Structure formats: structure tokens, C-alpha cells
Amino acid sequence: MLIEIFSIDCKLLSGNINSVIFPGSDGSFQVLKDHAPIVSTLKKGKITIEGEVSLEDNVPEKFYNLKKDKKMTSLEIESGLMEMKKNSIKVLID
């Protein structure tokens, strides 16, 4: 499944992933391949991604307290919005 994460002014990262955990406004939730379409607001917390993602060239790793290794990536957010449909996830974060 494809994920793309954007800030207000640029694309931060993208990649093919296995799962992602979001800090939803009503509690944390996980999204896996073939998940039903969903749109959710996000609250302050950590997005945790399992799978291969690529950082855009202009994004320093300390931006959003980003931590990345071969299989896991996490970043801290203040708030945001996510949409999942047809195995494609788009996320806009503060």
C-alpha cells in the first residue's frame, strides 16, 4: 500500500508500506492493506510506519522528530488529517 505524507509547504516522505499506526482524534488506530476507505483527523502524537519509505531530498531527519531505520519510521505530529482509499494513504500534518 502506498503512503504519502505532506506538510503545509512540502512533501515529506512516501513509500510502499505494510502498516501504519495513527494518533487519531478518538484514539490510536492501525491501517493495513485493503482497509476500508477512511478519513480521520489526527491529534498530537506519533505516526509509526512499518515498511520502506523515502524521505524527500529537502527534509532533514530532525524535522518532526523523524526516526527512520530499514523497517520502521516514526514522526511526531501536532495535528493532521489522513485519508485511505484503494490502498493509497495521503496524510497532511502540522
N, C-alpha and C positions, 0 to 999 in steps of 0.2 A: 504494500500500500504506500502511496506517495504522501509525504508531508512537506508543506512549505510554511515557514514562519516569517512574518514580516513585522517590522516596527513601523512607526508612522512614516519614516523617511527612507527606509531601505529594506531589501530582502536580507534576512539574517542567515538562514540555512534552509536546506532542502535535502531530501533523500528518500530512499526506499527503506521502510521500517517494518518491524514485526508488531510492535505495540507502542502505545503512548499513554501515560497517566497524566491527567489534567487536574488542577485545583479548581474544580467547578464551584460556582457560587453557592450551590446547595450541598457541596461535599465533593471529595475526590472521585474521579471515575476513570476507567480504563477503556480504550478503544482498540479493538483488534480488527483484523481483516474481515470484510463482509459485514461490518457493523451496520445496523440500520441508520438511515440518514438522521443526523442530529445537528442542532445549532445550540450552543451554550455560551453563557457569559462565564468569565473566569475571574477568580479573586486572587489576591496576593498569595503567592506560594511558588512551588516548584513544578515545572513540566519535566517529566522523565521519559526519555525516548530510548527504546531498545531497537537497534538496527543501525545501518550505515547512513550517516548524514554528512553533507559537505557544507562547510562554512563559506559564505561569500568572501571574496578577497579583502573587502574593506571592513571586516568585522573582527575587532580584537577579542580574544577569548575572555578577557575580564569584563567585557560588555555583558550585562545581565548576569554576572557571576557565572558565566558559562563554563561547564566542565565537560570534557569530551575524552573518551577513550575509544577503542575499536568497536565495542558493542553497546555502550551506553553513553548518552548525552543528557545533561540536565542544565536547565537555566531557570533563574529566579525571575519572576514577573511581579508587577504591581497589580495589573488587571489585564483583561483581554476578552477576545471573542473567538470562538472556534466553530468551524463548520465541517461536517463529514458527509460526503455523498459519493457513491460509486468508487469506493476505496481511494478517495482523494481527500486529504485534510488540509484546510487552509486556516491559519491562525494569525490574528492581528493582536500584538501585545504592546503594553506600556512598559 
